[in-house]
């Protein structure tokens, strides 16, 4: 007999799922050991049903949320079914070819039981600062996955509530920062335990049949809304292309070719013609590529509707195996995101004619990473992790946002200057908006960031990854491009232009300046409101405006 659930109850349950995910995320952030999680929020969480289908998620990194279920599904497959889970189990997976992204992003999840019956899963994904790669920090010159630290397929770390001590010992023994990985791992476990408690409470309140029936209604509603939205886009094939500066230090550029096909209520993304796998760390396994296409889809289709398993059912992705977007072992993947950031940007650009009111001009869609590694005067080791914000493209009716993180990082925050200077022997001499970096237009592109670091204690190493220095964020409909990315390292008073470099030794007093690119402008600059130009000049966003 089918169960009927009234619309009000469905909404209460839907928001209950979202609330559970938010509480999980709050506990993860509060419990984490390292600033990359508790300050930057380089993590995501979700709650799933017993089949591994997404019920609700918390704000976080969209690139994680687009494939968070894969850790669960790959483990179910390895175990031979859900009947082999036990209450109190916790599993981890970080194999990029299974779950997307890179080895530093670790999936941790637990099954959720109610009266000995499996009802769902709580899942997390977070960035760990060191997992035993060939060097501390985040190498920029890896050539194969084996240089990128330990790689786990589905692995139990707790069984029936008891720790698997051999696995936990391996994790900490092979990291340069054992306390950090231990603390962050257990923060993820705490988040999963929160999900267990809250989902059980929800099922007890409404009953198994009502929650399950409401779940199917939620999924169907999401799919229906997506199909209605895509059905309003004119059928056709929409194309765009671009390129990255390189696939790593000293490597050639990486071409990205996108074709978006709309047919009725279905939409597909075809990446044929893009560059093949690189000989460096710029490669994406297919799960990451699918997540990026989903993110671009969500930017344009019902962005205000929360994502569930019912979302993306009318989206497909074709990434030929011999492209940078569908790599397999042994290709390196640490910098999986830069080609995906450009992919997202190009999907939006491709749809400019079909959805002129929804698209925005180009963004310098890259993490813009800078990492310092060294020892403090007390001989304790440190590894920093930072992603620098960029300027967003303008759209019809609005300027681009200033100094926000790239598309894929979503809710990621900058690390406050006070935290950096109190935890590490580094002084931040400047942190502010980069004047004149936004592209001109009827609506101005957002400004990038200018940040300068100074080393204070001992000699340390710096690794730099900056992108879009050769192809800046493009303008649309007459708008101009934003300023390209720039980087400068000053050692012993000598300046050197650098955008990507493997570990560089920095003596005390060295300086590193990062200037991220601005967003593209939208519309003809001569049509900009004179009052808006005056405000830009007064605010110091621009030094002049083209006549």
Secondary structure, 3 states (H helix, E strand, C coil): CCCCCCHHHHHHHHHHHHHHHHHHHHHHHHHCCCHHHHCCCCEEEEEEECCCCEEEECCCCHHHHCCCHHHHHHHHHHHCCHHHCCCCCEEEECCHHHHCCCCCEEEEEEEEEECCEEEEEEEEEEECCCCCCCCCCCCCCCCCHHHCCCCCCCEEEEECCEECHHHHHHHHHCCCCHHHHHHHHHHHHHHHHHHHHHHHHHHHHHCHHHHHHHHHHHHHHHHHHHHHHHHCCCCEEEEEEEEECCCCCCCCCEEEEEEEEEECCEEEEECCCCCCCCCCCCCCCHHHHHHHHHHHHHHHCCCCCCCCCCCCCCEEEECCCCCCCCCCCCCCCCCCHHHHHHHHHHHHHHCCCCCCCCCECCCCCCCCEEEEEEECCCCCEEECCEECCECCCCECCECCCCCECCHHHCCCCCCCHHHHHHHCCEEEEEEEECCCCCCCCCECCCCCEEEEEEECCCCEEEEEECCCCCCCCCCECCCCCCCCCEEEEEECCEEEECCEEEEEEECCCCEEEEECCCCCCECCHHHCCHHHHHHHHHHCCCCCCCC
